[in-house]
Amino acid sequence: MQAELHKLVGAIREFYAREGHLFEKDLGERTLTHRLAVQIEKHFPGWEVDCDYDRLGERTLRLPHGTVVSTDDHFGKSIYPDIVVHQREIPNNLLAIEVRKANNHQPLEHDQHKLQALTDPHLWFAYRIGVLVTLGKQQVTSSEVYVGGALDMSLSGFFAQQLKDVGLEAS
């Protein structure tokens, strides 16, 4: 999992190097998410990278009834991860990423709960790794890594340190 996180750090580094103007213009999270996905795709050959992807093979990505996670559609059924790294047809789900702007005042819990659900091995669409990144104008202001349906403190620390080592996360 560290290898995948290291690739993600490389993509984030390239994103900040190429897309600083997006922050200067204060563009929305969807624009940032798309441009970050473009960089991620370069680091994960053999994998598809999609934004707001709500499928698992032919099925719609839905949470079981009674889950703590709120949904992203007006029917209250589907969820849409911001960025996924996967193989669509198999399906093989590697990485789910939730992206936030540092000035987003919506509750952080929605993204955290979504990543807990998306990485829960007891659910049929589990991703191996979930990552929450909060993007500031110059660097990542916070990050979390989820594995097995829970926040993984060890991998979160590893990921934060990797970001710090390349100057992308504050100490």
C-alpha distance (Angstrom), angle and dihedral (degrees) to the residues before:
residue distance angle dihedral
M1 . . .
Q2 3.78 . .
A3 3.81 89.9 .
E4 3.82 90.8 56.3
L5 3.80 91.4 47.2
H6 3.80 90.4 49.2
K7 3.82 89.5 53.7
L8 3.79 89.3 50.1
V9 3.82 90.2 52.8
G10 3.81 89.0 53.7
A11 3.79 90.5 51.4
I12 3.81 92.1 48.8
R13 3.81 90.2 49.0
E14 3.83 90.8 53.0
F15 3.80 90.6 44.6
Y16 3.81 92.1 56.6
A17 3.82 91.7 43.4
R18 3.82 93.1 52.9
E19 3.80 105.9 28.6
G20 3.81 107.0 44.6
H21 3.80 90.5 121.3
L22 3.82 89.1 67.5
F23 3.80 89.1 65.8
E24 3.81 92.6 44.3
K25 3.81 88.9 56.2
D26 3.84 90.9 43.2
L27 3.79 92.3 -128.5
G28 3.79 120.9 -177.5
E29 3.77 130.3 -89.5
R30 3.80 93.8 -104.2
T31 3.80 90.9 59.4
L32 3.81 91.0 47.8
T33 3.78 90.9 46.6
H34 3.79 92.8 52.3
R35 3.79 94.1 48.3
L36 3.81 91.5 46.8
A37 3.82 89.0 50.6
V38 3.81 89.3 54.9
Q39 3.81 89.3 57.8
I40 3.82 93.4 42.9
E41 3.80 90.7 54.4
K42 3.81 90.0 61.2
H43 3.82 91.2 57.2
F44 3.81 98.2 48.2
P45 3.82 108.5 56.9
G46 3.79 113.0 -175.3
W47 3.80 91.9 29.0
E48 3.79 131.1 93.2
V49 3.80 117.7 -127.0
D50 3.79 117.1 -155.5
C51 3.79 138.0 172.1
D52 3.81 121.9 -136.9
Y53 3.81 91.2 -0.6
D54 3.81 111.4 173.1
R55 3.80 103.5 178.9
L56 3.76 139.0 93.4
G57 3.78 103.6 -164.1
E58 3.81 102.5 -53.3
R59 3.81 95.6 -20.8
T60 3.80 127.4 92.0
L61 3.79 113.9 -112.5
R62 3.81 103.7 -110.8
L63 3.76 134.4 164.2
P64 3.79 121.8 -128.0
H65 3.80 117.4 -101.2
G66 3.78 114.5 -88.0
T67 3.79 95.7 28.6
V68 3.80 118.4 147.5
V69 3.81 91.2 -129.1
S70 3.77 118.8 97.2
T71 3.77 115.7 -136.2
D72 3.78 130.2 -119.7
D73 3.78 101.9 -134.8
H74 3.77 132.3 74.1
F75 3.81 90.9 -115.5
G76 3.81 90.6 59.9
K77 3.79 94.4 -127.8
S78 3.80 113.3 91.8
I79 3.77 133.6 61.1
Y80 3.76 126.4 -154.3
P81 3.81 117.6 -156.1
D82 3.82 110.4 -148.1
I83 3.83 93.6 -127.4
V84 3.78 130.2 3.0
V85 3.78 131.7 -172.0
H86 3.78 107.7 -156.1
Q87 3.77 148.4 121.8
R88 3.77 104.7 -102.5
E89 3.78 103.0 -155.9
I90 3.81 101.5 42.4
P91 3.17 90.2 38.5
N92 3.79 104.2 -125.4
N93 3.81 115.1 161.8
L94 3.78 116.1 -161.4
L95 3.78 110.1 160.0
A96 3.82 137.0 12.2
I97 3.80 116.6 -169.5
E98 3.78 128.9 -167.4
V99 3.81 114.9 -162.8
R100 3.80 125.9 -159.6
K101 3.76 132.8 178.1
A102 3.79 113.3 -126.4
N103 3.81 90.4 -120.2
N104 3.82 92.9 54.3
H105 3.80 106.3 121.4
Q106 3.80 96.3 -172.0
P107 3.81 114.5 115.0
L108 3.79 112.8 -79.2
E109 3.80 89.2 -145.2
H110 3.83 92.9 77.8
D111 3.82 91.9 62.4
Q112 3.81 92.4 40.2
H113 3.80 92.8 51.3
K114 3.79 91.0 45.8
L115 3.82 91.5 54.6
Q116 3.80 91.2 46.1
A117 3.80 89.1 54.9
L118 3.80 95.3 41.8
T119 3.83 91.7 53.7
D120 3.81 96.9 40.1
P121 3.83 106.1 122.1
H122 3.82 90.1 -152.1
L123 3.80 91.4 65.2
W124 3.79 119.5 78.7
F125 3.81 96.9 -123.3
A126 3.81 100.0 49.1
Y127 3.78 118.1 160.8
R128 3.78 116.2 -147.6
I129 3.80 92.9 -130.6
G130 3.80 134.7 19.3
V131 3.79 122.3 -164.7
L132 3.78 129.5 -169.3
V133 3.80 114.6 -162.9
T134 3.78 126.1 -178.1
L135 3.79 110.5 -156.7
G136 3.78 120.4 -147.3
K137 3.79 123.5 -173.1
Q138 3.81 93.7 -94.7
Q139 3.80 105.0 18.2
V140 3.79 147.3 -7.2
T141 3.79 107.7 -67.1
S142 3.81 95.9 -164.7
S143 3.78 140.4 -4.9
E144 3.79 139.5 -173.0
V145 3.80 133.1 -171.3
Y146 3.81 123.5 -148.9
V147 3.79 126.8 -161.4
G148 3.79 129.1 168.3
G149 3.79 93.3 6.4
A150 3.80 95.6 -56.0
L151 3.77 142.5 83.3
D152 3.81 107.8 -89.1
M153 3.80 106.8 -146.7
S154 3.80 94.1 -170.8
L155 3.80 95.1 52.7
S156 3.80 90.6 40.0
G157 3.79 88.8 56.5
F158 3.81 91.4 46.0
F159 3.82 91.9 50.3
A160 3.82 93.1 46.3
Q161 3.80 90.4 49.7
Q162 3.80 91.6 49.9
L163 3.81 89.2 51.9
K164 3.81 90.8 48.2
D165 3.81 91.5 48.9
V166 3.81 90.0 60.4
G167 3.81 93.7 40.9
L168 3.79 96.6 -105.6
E169 3.80 103.6 115.4
A170 3.77 129.7 50.8
S171 3.79 117.9 -119.0
